[in-house]
Amino acid sequence: MKYNELSEQEEYVIKHKGTEAPYSGIYNDFDEEGIFTCKQCNTPLYSSADKFSSGCGWPSFDDTISSNVLRTPDADGRRVEITCKACGAHLGHVFEGEHMTPKNTRHCVNSLSLNFKKI
C-alpha cells in the first residue's frame, strides 16, 4: 500500500501516537458535509453526519464508516486507542458512557490524522 507523505507534526501524531494541542486542529470547529479520511492512506473513517461538538478541543464523532477504525486498549488500561484499520495510523481515543449523543460514544480524533472530502 502506498502512503501519503506526512509533515513532521503529522508523523508525530500518526506514527508515534502523539496528540495535537486542544483547539488547534482545523477540524475541531468544522461543519461541512463530507467524509473524513485517514491522512496516511485515504481510507474513509468518519462521516460528517456523525460529527458533533463535544467541547473537548478535538473533532468528535459518535460512529465510524464500515468498521474502518480499530480499538485497542492503551498499555495503562485507562483509555482505548483508535487506529485506521487499513494502515494502523493513530487517530486518537474513544470514550463511552459520557451520554453526549444517543450512541453514547465519542471518538476523540486528532485533526492531523484526517483529510476531508466534500460531498
C-alpha positions as CSV (number, residue, x, y, z in Angstrom):
1,M,0.0,0.0,0.0
2,K,1.4,3.4,-0.9
3,Y,1.1,6.0,1.8
4,N,0.8,9.8,1.6
5,E,3.7,11.9,2.5
6,L,3.4,13.3,6.1
7,S,4.6,16.5,7.7
8,E,6.8,16.2,10.8
9,Q,3.8,17.0,13.0
10,E,1.5,14.5,11.2
11,E,4.2,11.8,11.5
12,Y,4.5,12.6,15.3
13,V,0.7,12.0,15.8
14,I,0.1,9.2,13.3
15,K,3.2,7.1,13.7
16,H,4.3,7.9,17.2
17,K,0.9,8.1,18.9
18,G,1.2,11.8,19.6
19,T,-1.5,14.3,20.3
20,E,-2.1,17.8,18.8
21,A,-2.8,20.6,21.2
22,P,-6.5,21.0,22.0
23,Y,-8.4,23.6,19.9
24,S,-5.5,23.7,17.4
25,G,-6.8,21.4,14.8
26,I,-8.6,22.5,11.6
27,Y,-11.5,20.1,12.0
28,N,-12.4,20.9,15.6
29,D,-14.8,23.7,14.7
30,F,-15.7,22.4,11.2
31,D,-19.1,21.6,9.9
32,E,-19.0,21.0,6.1
33,E,-20.7,17.9,4.7
34,G,-18.4,15.1,3.6
35,I,-16.2,12.3,4.6
36,F,-13.1,12.3,6.8
37,T,-10.4,10.0,5.6
38,C,-7.1,8.7,7.0
39,K,-4.3,11.2,6.3
40,Q,-1.8,8.4,5.7
41,C,-3.8,6.1,3.4
42,N,-7.1,7.8,2.4
43,T,-9.3,5.1,3.9
44,P,-12.8,6.6,4.7
45,L,-13.1,6.8,8.5
46,Y,-15.9,9.1,9.6
47,S,-19.0,10.9,8.0
48,S,-19.7,14.5,8.8
49,A,-23.2,13.3,9.8
50,D,-21.6,11.6,12.8
51,K,-19.5,14.6,13.9
52,F,-20.7,16.6,16.9
53,S,-19.4,19.3,19.2
54,S,-18.2,17.8,22.4
55,G,-16.3,20.9,23.7
56,C,-13.2,18.7,24.3
57,G,-10.9,20.6,21.8
58,W,-10.7,17.8,19.2
59,P,-13.0,16.7,16.5
60,S,-15.6,14.2,17.9
61,F,-17.6,11.5,16.2
62,D,-20.1,9.0,17.6
63,D,-19.8,6.4,14.7
64,T,-17.4,5.2,12.1
65,I,-17.6,4.2,8.4
66,S,-17.7,0.4,7.7
67,S,-15.7,-0.6,10.8
68,N,-12.6,1.1,9.4
69,V,-11.5,2.1,12.9
70,L,-9.9,-0.4,15.3
71,R,-10.0,-0.1,19.1
72,T,-7.0,-1.2,21.2
73,P,-6.7,-0.7,25.0
74,D,-3.7,1.5,25.9
75,A,-0.9,-0.2,27.8
76,D,-2.0,1.5,31.0
77,G,-5.6,0.2,30.6
78,R,-7.1,3.7,31.2
79,R,-8.1,4.6,27.6
80,V,-8.8,2.9,24.3
81,E,-6.7,3.9,21.3
82,I,-8.3,4.2,17.9
83,T,-6.3,3.5,14.7
84,C,-7.0,3.2,11.0
85,K,-7.8,-0.5,10.2
86,A,-6.0,-0.3,6.8
87,C,-2.7,1.3,7.8
88,G,-2.5,1.5,11.6
89,A,-2.4,5.3,11.8
90,H,-3.0,6.6,15.3
91,L,-6.3,8.7,15.3
92,G,-6.9,9.4,19.0
93,H,-9.0,7.7,21.6
94,V,-12.6,6.5,22.0
95,F,-14.7,7.1,25.1
96,E,-18.1,5.5,26.1
97,G,-20.6,6.3,28.7
98,E,-20.4,10.1,28.6
99,H,-24.0,10.5,27.3
100,M,-23.1,13.2,24.8
101,T,-25.1,11.6,22.0
102,P,-27.7,8.8,21.8
103,K,-25.0,6.5,20.6
104,N,-23.1,7.2,23.9
105,T,-19.7,7.1,22.1
106,R,-17.1,9.8,21.5
107,H,-14.2,9.2,19.1
108,C,-11.8,12.0,20.0
109,V,-9.7,12.4,16.9
110,N,-6.6,14.5,16.0
111,S,-7.2,16.7,13.0
112,L,-3.7,15.9,11.9
113,S,-4.8,12.3,11.4
114,L,-7.5,13.3,9.0
115,N,-8.2,14.6,5.5
116,F,-11.6,15.8,4.4
117,K,-13.5,15.1,1.1
118,K,-16.5,17.3,0.5
119,I,-19.6,15.6,-0.9
